[in-house]
């Protein structure tokens, strides 16, 4: 995968995770509307859109702090980013529940029965400190604990403590990503676990419930999350295969075009694999040792056919691959 493809897929994954993680918590915006909002930079127009923007910003923050240790302040800041402007009680943004507040419980949406009563608010500061120590590998443990299992346990722990008035699930999933990236699993920049959790929300909820009702045996939750990770990796492999086939098919179709000369074919082949590269008349001229007028005619013809876009950069004209270049070859 080229650097440009990696960057584009990472942005798509961040967007996908932001949308589906918010939808798991009740955001009602459609995926199409949410993608358009995030890519255009449009300001959110309601609470659902604000949740999605917040999630996107939190995922970007995680990429920045992936090399840092986890502290209570880092957790609170992530919660602040995730919930800003979305809570009924704005004062609850970025802080733990207080002892004098009614403790948030987890209910079964079908019959409103209580599924989980989190620890008392008085214990939350100390439990958050212990959670951070665990996340940073500072707690004493017998034997080796695999980093992926540690990340999954961290995900469960935050959700189990439910320390916030709202946004606990989003914060728990954010900590999972932090833990995976900090442990060197850079591939998780390109994976969206929430998109798979959203497809089977009942399984996600049941993995929590089975753990709690069986003496806090984390095997249920760990097994469930490992399955999600596996499916995410399969989805990434399919994406890479699809992109490779798209490029090969585009090359085959485009480069067989009778109207193109050998110089144009060489440039288009390069553009298909380097979709952010810039070309100039001078660079094309130097690459093929042709006259200025010949190089100019080559590039203008490609621009006329919709394969390149042109714009001014100072005094010179710059040509860049059209973002639909690969699709042109599939026609």
FIGUTOR-717221 format. One record per residue (C-alpha): chain; x, y, z; residue number from 1; residue in one letter. Coordinates in steps of 0.02 Angstrom, whole numbers, plus 50000, padded with zeros to 5 digits. Layout:
# residues N
NODE   unit       X       Y       Z   pos   code
NODE      A       X       Y       Z   NUM      A
...
//
This chain:
# residues 331
NODE   unit       X       Y       Z   pos   code
NODE      A   50000   50000   50000     1      X
NODE      A   50071   50171   49954     2      X
NODE      A   50093   50308   50083     3      X
NODE      A   49948   50404   50005     4      X
NODE      A   49836   50250   50012     5      X
NODE      A   49886   50221   50195     6      X
NODE      A   49847   50401   50241     7      X
NODE      A   49681   50396   50150     8      X
NODE      A   49632   50232   50231     9      X
NODE      A   49684   50296   50403    10      X
NODE      A   49572   50448   50384    11      X
NODE      A   49430   50335   50325    12      X
NODE      A   49456   50222   50476    13      X
NODE      A   49457   50369   50597    14      X
NODE      A   49296   50431   50520    15      X
NODE      A   49217   50257   50525    16      X
NODE      A   49266   50232   50707    17      X
NODE      A   49202   50405   50755    18      X
NODE      A   49033   50373   50673    19      X
NODE      A   49002   50194   50731    20      X
NODE      A   49066   50221   50909    21      X
NODE      A   48943   50367   50924    22      X
NODE      A   48803   50266   50845    23      X
NODE      A   48831   50129   50975    24      X
NODE      A   48792   50262   51105    25      X
NODE      A   48635   50325   51019    26      X
NODE      A   48693   50450   50886    27      X
NODE      A   48557   50453   50753    28      X
NODE      A   48647   50535   50606    29      X
NODE      A   48662   50430   50449    30      X
NODE      A   48835   50373   50396    31      X
NODE      A   48823   50470   50231    32      X
NODE      A   48782   50633   50319    33      X
NODE      A   48917   50605   50450    34      X
NODE      A   49053   50568   50321    35      X
NODE      A   49006   50724   50222    36      X
NODE      A   49013   50829   50381    37      X
NODE      A   49185   50765   50435    38      X
NODE      A   49264   50777   50263    39      X
NODE      A   49196   50951   50229    40      X
NODE      A   49232   51019   50403    41      X
NODE      A   49052   51076   50422    42      X
NODE      A   49003   51120   50600    43      X
NODE      A   48887   50993   50686    44      X
NODE      A   48704   51041   50685    45      X
NODE      A   48636   50932   50826    46      X
NODE      A   48691   50823   50971    47      X
NODE      A   48716   50667   50865    48      X
NODE      A   48832   50758   50746    49      X
NODE      A   48924   50836   50893    50      X
NODE      A   48954   50662   50966    51      X
NODE      A   49030   50606   50802    52      X
NODE      A   49143   50759   50785    53      X
NODE      A   49199   50736   50965    54      X
NODE      A   49239   50554   50932    55      X
NODE      A   49341   50601   50780    56      X
NODE      A   49439   50730   50880    57      X
NODE      A   49468   50603   51019    58      X
NODE      A   49538   50476   50895    59      X
NODE      A   49657   50609   50829    60      X
NODE      A   49709   50648   51007    61      X
NODE      A   49747   50464   51039    62      X
NODE      A   49866   50463   50891    63      X
NODE      A   49957   50610   50970    64      X
NODE      A   49972   50535   51145    65      X
NODE      A   50002   50354   51096    66      X
NODE      A   50182   50365   51157    67      X
NODE      A   50137   50437   51326    68      X
NODE      A   50090   50351   51489    69      X
NODE      A   49908   50349   51540    70      X
NODE      A   49864   50462   51686    71      X
NODE      A   49697   50509   51766    72      X
NODE      A   49713   50681   51685    73      X
NODE      A   49735   50601   51513    74      X
NODE      A   49579   50494   51539    75      X
NODE      A   49479   50645   51598    76      X
NODE      A   49538   50747   51449    77      X
NODE      A   49485   50610   51328    78      X
NODE      A   49314   50607   51410    79      X
NODE      A   49307   50796   51397    80      X
NODE      A   49343   50789   51210    81      X
NODE      A   49217   50649   51185    82      X
NODE      A   49072   50730   51278    83      X
NODE      A   49094   50917   51255    84      X
NODE      A   48926   50993   51212    85      X
NODE      A   48830   50828   51220    86      X
NODE      A   48786   50804   51405    87      X
NODE      A   48625   50854   51491    88      X
NODE      A   48734   50915   51633    89      X
NODE      A   48878   51012   51551    90      X
NODE      A   48970   51016   51718    91      X
NODE      A   48994   50827   51707    92      X
NODE      A   49107   50843   51554    93      X
NODE      A   49283   50785   51592    94      X
NODE      A   49258   50736   51774    95      X
NODE      A   49213   50583   51877    96      X
NODE      A   49044   50564   51958    97      X
NODE      A   49037   50639   52132    98      X
NODE      A   48981   50551   52293    99      X
NODE      A   48831   50666   52312   100      X
NODE      A   48766   50622   52137   101      X
NODE      A   48652   50477   52095   102      X
NODE      A   48763   50341   52028   103      X
NODE      A   48739   50298   51844   104      X
NODE      A   48681   50118   51819   105      X
NODE      A   48672   50007   51666   106      X
NODE      A   48494   49956   51617   107      X
NODE      A   48419   49827   51502   108      X
NODE      A   48329   49928   51367   109      X
NODE      A   48198   49791   51346   110      X
NODE      A   48123   49794   51521   111      X
NODE      A   48223   49933   51608   112      X
NODE      A   48295   49809   51734   113      X
NODE      A   48464   49848   51812   114      X
NODE      A   48605   49749   51732   115      X
NODE      A   48753   49828   51819   116      X
NODE      A   48783   49937   51972   117      X
NODE      A   48957   50016   51960   118      X
NODE      A   49070   50042   52112   119      X
NODE      A   49026   50188   52229   120      X
NODE      A   49083   50361   52172   121      X
NODE      A   49193   50377   52327   122      X
NODE      A   49306   50241   52256   123      X
NODE      A   49322   50311   52080   124      X
NODE      A   49479   50420   52100   125      X
NODE      A   49577   50275   52174   126      X
NODE      A   49509   50150   52048   127      X
NODE      A   49556   50267   51905   128      X
NODE      A   49732   50280   51974   129      X
NODE      A   49744   50090   51983   130      X
NODE      A   49676   50077   51806   131      X
NODE      A   49814   50192   51744   132      X
NODE      A   49946   50093   51839   133      X
NODE      A   49881   49935   51757   134      X
NODE      A   49878   50017   51585   135      X
NODE      A   50059   50073   51607   136      X
NODE      A   50115   49900   51666   137      X
NODE      A   50157   49961   51840   138      X
NODE      A   50052   49835   51936   139      X
NODE      A   50127   49673   52000   140      X
NODE      A   50060   49522   51908   141      X
NODE      A   50104   49339   51902   142      X
NODE      A   50172   49288   51734   143      X
NODE      A   50162   49376   51566   144      X
NODE      A   50009   49474   51513   145      X
NODE      A   49998   49497   51325   146      X
NODE      A   49979   49682   51272   147      X
NODE      A   49821   49642   51173   148      X
NODE      A   49741   49560   51325   149      X
NODE      A   49795   49710   51430   150      X
NODE      A   49709   49827   51307   151      X
NODE      A   49549   49724   51311   152      X
NODE      A   49549   49717   51501   153      X
NODE      A   49574   49906   51504   154      X
NODE      A   49423   49924   51390   155      X
NODE      A   49318   49817   51509   156      X
NODE      A   49384   49899   51668   157      X
NODE      A   49334   50076   51619   158      X
NODE      A   49162   50017   51562   159      X
NODE      A   49140   49915   51722   160      X
NODE      A   49184   50063   51835   161      X
NODE      A   49069   50175   51731   162      X
NODE      A   49148   50328   51812   163      X
NODE      A   49061   50459   51706   164      X
NODE      A   48884   50522   51692   165      X
NODE      A   48886   50477   51507   166      X
NODE      A   49014   50430   51373   167      X
NODE      A   49085   50279   51466   168      X
NODE      A   49078   50163   51316   169      X
NODE      A   49161   50288   51200   170      X
NODE      A   49298   50322   51328   171      X
NODE      A   49326   50135   51356   172      X
NODE      A   49349   50104   51170   173      X
NODE      A   49464   50255   51157   174      X
NODE      A   49575   50182   51294   175      X
NODE      A   49581   50017   51201   176      X
NODE      A   49650   50107   51048   177      X
NODE      A   49776   50203   51155   178      X
NODE      A   49838   50040   51233   179      X
NODE      A   49856   49952   51064   180      X
NODE      A   49951   50096   50984   181      X
NODE      A   50063   50120   51136   182      X
NODE      A   50110   49936   51128   183      X
NODE      A   50168   49959   50949   184      X
NODE      A   50016   49890   50858   185      X
NODE      A   50021   50032   50731   186      X
NODE      A   49903   49937   50616   187      X
NODE      A   49760   49987   50732   188      X
NODE      A   49770   50161   50657   189      X
NODE      A   49682   50079   50510   190      X
NODE      A   49553   49972   50601   191      X
NODE      A   49380   50016   50665   192      X
NODE      A   49319   49899   50800   193      X
NODE      A   49158   49995   50830   194      X
NODE      A   49098   49965   50652   195      X
NODE      A   49098   49778   50690   196      X
NODE      A   49026   49799   50865   197      X
NODE      A   48884   49899   50788   198      X
NODE      A   48841   49753   50674   199      X
NODE      A   48811   49642   50825   200      X
NODE      A   48777   49756   50975   201      X
NODE      A   48689   49614   51066   202      X
NODE      A   48847   49509   51067   203      X
NODE      A   48946   49657   51134   204      X
NODE      A   48822   49684   51276   205      X
NODE      A   48810   49499   51315   206      X
NODE      A   48999   49482   51331   207      X
NODE      A   48991   49610   51471   208      X
NODE      A   48841   49526   51551   209      X
NODE      A   48913   49349   51543   210      X
NODE      A   49074   49410   51624   211      X
NODE      A   48985   49494   51769   212      X
NODE      A   48862   49353   51802   213      X
NODE      A   49000   49221   51804   214      X
NODE      A   49107   49288   51944   215      X
NODE      A   49189   49423   51837   216      X
NODE      A   49269   49292   51724   217      X
NODE      A   49342   49402   51587   218      X
NODE      A   49359   49257   51467   219      X
NODE      A   49190   49299   51388   220      X
NODE      A   49236   49479   51352   221      X
NODE      A   49414   49440   51298   222      X
NODE      A   49356   49304   51177   223      X
NODE      A   49224   49420   51105   224      X
NODE      A   49348   49562   51077   225      X
NODE      A   49480   49449   51002   226      X
NODE      A   49350   49393   50876   227      X
NODE      A   49314   49576   50834   228      X
NODE      A   49500   49609   50810   229      X
NODE      A   49515   49458   50697   230      X
NODE      A   49369   49515   50590   231      X
NODE      A   49444   49690   50579   232      X
NODE      A   49607   49619   50513   233      X
NODE      A   49512   49515   50384   234      X
NODE      A   49421   49673   50327   235      X
NODE      A   49588   49764   50307   236      X
NODE      A   49660   49620   50205   237      X
NODE      A   49508   49625   50090   238      X
NODE      A   49530   49814   50070   239      X
NODE      A   49713   49793   50022   240      X
NODE      A   49670   49657   49896   241      X
NODE      A   49532   49764   49822   242      X
NODE      A   49646   49917   49805   243      X
NODE      A   49781   49815   49720   244      X
NODE      A   49656   49744   49595   245      X
NODE      A   49584   49917   49563   246      X
NODE      A   49757   49984   49521   247      X
NODE      A   49798   49836   49409   248      X
NODE      A   49631   49848   49317   249      X
NODE      A   49649   50036   49298   250      X
NODE      A   49824   50017   49230   251      X
NODE      A   49765   49886   49107   252      X
NODE      A   49619   49989   49043   253      X
NODE      A   49697   50162   49045   254      X
NODE      A   49868   50115   48978   255      X
NODE      A   49790   50026   48830   256      X
NODE      A   49709   50188   48772   257      X
NODE      A   49761   50217   48593   258      X
NODE      A   49765   50407   48608   259      X
NODE      A   49905   50406   48738   260      X
NODE      A   50088   50411   48692   261      X
NODE      A   50222   50319   48791   262      X
NODE      A   50263   50472   48897   263      X
NODE      A   50082   50493   48952   264      X
NODE      A   50068   50307   48991   265      X
NODE      A   50222   50317   49102   266      X
NODE      A   50152   50468   49195   267      X
NODE      A   49980   50390   49220   268      X
NODE      A   50057   50227   49282   269      X
NODE      A   50156   50327   49409   270      X
NODE      A   50003   50432   49458   271      X
NODE      A   49898   50277   49492   272      X
NODE      A   50023   50222   49624   273      X
NODE      A   50065   50396   49690   274      X
NODE      A   49896   50487   49694   275      X
NODE      A   49963   50641   49786   276      X
NODE      A   50115   50671   49674   277      X
NODE      A   50133   50837   49584   278      X
NODE      A   50189   50854   49404   279      X
NODE      A   50247   51008   49311   280      X
NODE      A   50284   51041   49129   281      X
NODE      A   50467   51059   49174   282      X
NODE      A   50474   50895   49271   283      X
NODE      A   50387   50802   49129   284      X
NODE      A   50503   50884   49004   285      X
NODE      A   50658   50833   49102   286      X
NODE      A   50596   50655   49130   287      X
NODE      A   50575   50623   48944   288      X
NODE      A   50699   50746   48866   289      X
NODE      A   50568   50829   48756   290      X
NODE      A   50532   51008   48708   291      X
NODE      A   50431   51119   48824   292      X
NODE      A   50286   51126   48701   293      X
NODE      A   50281   50935   48690   294      X
NODE      A   50280   50915   48880   295      X
NODE      A   50145   51047   48896   296      X
NODE      A   50037   50962   48765   297      X
NODE      A   50055   50794   48853   298      X
NODE      A   49996   50861   49021   299      X
NODE      A   49856   50969   48952   300      X
NODE      A   49787   50820   48856   301      X
NODE      A   49783   50716   49016   302      X
NODE      A   49697   50860   49107   303      X
NODE      A   49568   50876   48967   304      X
NODE      A   49530   50690   48985   305      X
NODE      A   49500   50712   49172   306      X
NODE      A   49652   50613   49226   307      X
NODE      A   49745   50762   49298   308      X
NODE      A   49689   50920   49386   309      X
NODE      A   49785   51080   49359   310      X
NODE      A   49808   51234   49467   311      X
NODE      A   49929   51376   49489   312      X
NODE      A   50064   51368   49621   313      X
NODE      A   50149   51536   49618   314      X
NODE      A   50198   51568   49439   315      X
NODE      A   50200   51388   49381   316      X
NODE      A   50060   51268   49336   317      X
NODE      A   50052   51109   49440   318      X
NODE      A   49961   50951   49387   319      X
NODE      A   49899   50821   49513   320      X
NODE      A   49809   50655   49487   321      X
NODE      A   49621   50672   49485   322      X
NODE      A   49549   50581   49637   323      X
NODE      A   49440   50477   49520   324      X
NODE      A   49586   50421   49410   325      X
NODE      A   49574   50237   49460   326      X
NODE      A   49386   50238   49427   327      X
NODE      A   49414   50307   49253   328      X
NODE      A   49506   50148   49213   329      X
NODE      A   49361   50041   49272   330      X
NODE      A   49238   50113   49148   331      X
//
